[in-house]
């Protein structure tokens, strides 16, 4: 008797900074001034909606 275990395959980690640059060009300069967790959240949000970041995204 052979037992097998199926494990879910995790997607490869995505480099949000590189993905943003590939899609929209250079990262906004103000992105360096905010906490890293907030920056990753905003980059993920921008990639999902398909629009580049603006300073108002962080202030809202």
N, C-alpha and C positions, 0 to 999 in steps of 0.2 A: 504494500500500500504506500502510495506517495502522496504527501500532503504539500500543497502549494499555498503560498501567501501572496496575494495581489496587493501591491502598494500603489497608492495614487501617485501619479507623476506630477511633480510641481513644475510650473513654468519657470524658465530661467529668469533670474533677476534682471530687471530692466534698468539700464542707466538712464534715469530721467533727464539728467543734464544733457547728455549726448543726444537723446531722442528729441529734446526740445530744440537744440541747436540744429539738428538735421532738418527739422520741420520748419522752424521759424527764423533761423539765423542766430545771431549772438544773443546771449542771455542778457536780461536787463541789468544795468549796473547796480541798482538798488537791491537786487536779490542777495548780494553778499552781506548786506547790512541787517538781514533778518535771521532769526534762528533757523538752523538747518532743517528741523522738522517742518516748520512752516513753509520753507522754500520747497521741500519735496512735495508737500501737499498742494501748493500752488502750481507746481510744474505738472503734477498728475492731473489736476483740474483743467489746466490749459490744454493739455494733450487730449483729454476726453472731449472737451467742447470744440476743439479745432480752431482756437483763436489764441493769439499771443497774449502774454501777460501785460497788464498796465498797472501803474501804482495803485489805482483804486481797488484792484483785486485784493491787495493786502489790507487796505484800510477798511474794507467792508466786512 
